Amino acid sequence: MGPETRPQTPDEMACFTLLEPAPPVLAPRLGRLAVAGRKPLRTPHYVAITSRGTVPHVAHDVMRGHTSISSLYIGLEDFIERAPPYDVPPMYKLPTAAHESALRKFISMPEETILVMGPRRVPPIVCPVSNTANSIAILTSVGFRQLEAAHYIEAVQKLRPDIVVGLADLVLGQKPGVKRREKMVDRTHAYTRDATGQLYGDWLDEEQRSKTLYFAPVLPLENTQQLLYFDELEDELRNYISGLSLYESASLSIIPESLGDLPRLSFSEPKTPQDVLREISLGADLITIPFIGAASDGGIALDFVFPAPPFREEEVSTSASKSTPKPLGMNMWSPSYSTDLSPLVEGCECYTCRKHHRAYIRHLLSAKEMLAWTLLQIHNYQTMDIFFDAVRESIQRGTFEEDVRTFERTYAPALPEQTGQGPRLRGYQLPPSGPHEPKRNPRVYGRLDDAAEKFAEAQSSGTATPDVGADELQGRGVAEKQG
């Protein structure tokens, strides 16, 4: 087959370019991910996590108008319920043109946003059922079930995301044994080989070949346990994969040199910005960061910058200020903000800080108004955008390592503790509960028996009740009848 008639490989449908020569050892790196028809993404960068296709608390128009979110991660388990043929998800039935993505159309995302689809949400919920040789366990809105590898490939073909994260036989919530680790590698190897063959096989013509980019999984195991899998990724499957997905930071150290030019998407679930910096220092390009949404849910307004600002003159004069690290955020539930009319962060240009003040945010939280979490989410994503912009500039200057050390000396090692109650929890996104466990959400509505008893007590005690007439109210001295 000549070069003019050869089908496009995934590498030719997208372009990941390292802006500087790839470092020979683990080191931060600058890159540019360009997907056809989408806004190019400069790396390192974050991928925003969604719930059922939307960033939590942020409507689509708010996301477009008040954030700089340019890539989204979508979990397939959010959209499917019972296994075929008993149920066909509505998203699969959506009429689409040949050039359209059913996933993009269903969740109404703009064309410039990069959509990354994986089998499970991030962070995933531990399932009591186990993976099999042909399927992985998922949690849908109606319970646990198996997602067959063949059905996942069908979902990729029907929904056409920009990037798909390959199936991986992951063990969650416990450390796998020796035999289980062998199964993990064999099954993930088989998932990857079958998926790339059916999506991009040489026997398919140009129209049949998927335009979705495949990110092959790298298991959270040692290099020696995945040698055969890596060998096939390098030799047989190299033309079919466009990136790597990793589940712990240690996996960045075992990537073969021949695969070093591929973008690396990390699902390691960093807990703090310090963890994010460590991921970047090891060569991560794209990172999902659950603590952004968790902070917003907890009423925490993120407050950190990179590189860390120098101490002010009044702070330098006191040794205590040097030894006490700055907090990574502000707990807006604190009563100290009840009358504070300053913005969340001085100098922040996000919509929340320009239009509202701390006292208003605290009032919204106390009143359980949904707007509270929307405004916090806008601010927290703006904070992370500025953070990653500064990280890329630091790498380009060659001062990244020094800036990281300064950041770690300046800021506290953990986010502030949540003291208030966040938004109402959703059962399908929570770990399964066992018998006799207390309810996670307080009761909102209850029976009227208690109210009826209080009403009866009021009547017997002579207290005025809403059903008494004007004469009786006047007789009891509660009011005076006019006319």
Protein Blocks (a to p, Z undefined) as FASTA:
>chain_A
ZZklpccdfklmpccddfbdcdfbdcddddddddehiacddddddddddeehiaehiafk
lmmmmpccfbdcddfklmcccdcfkbccfklmpccdfkbcfklmmnopafklccdddfbd
cdddddfbdcdfkbccdddfkbccdddfklmmmmmmmnopabdcddddddehiacdfklm
mmmmmmmmmmmmmmmmmmmgckbcfklpcfbdcddddddbdfklmmmmmmmmmmmmmmmp
gbdcdfbfklmmmgcfklmmpccddfkhpabfklmmmmmmnopabdcdfklmmmmmnopa
cddddddddddfklmmpmklmmpccdfbdcfkbmklmmmcbdfbghiabfklmmmcfklm
mmmmmnopaklmmmmmmmmmmmmmmmmmmmmmmmmnopmmmmmmmmmmmpccbdcddfbd
cddddfklcccddehiacfbdcfbdcfklmmmmmmmmmmnopacfkbcfklmmmnomacc
eZZ
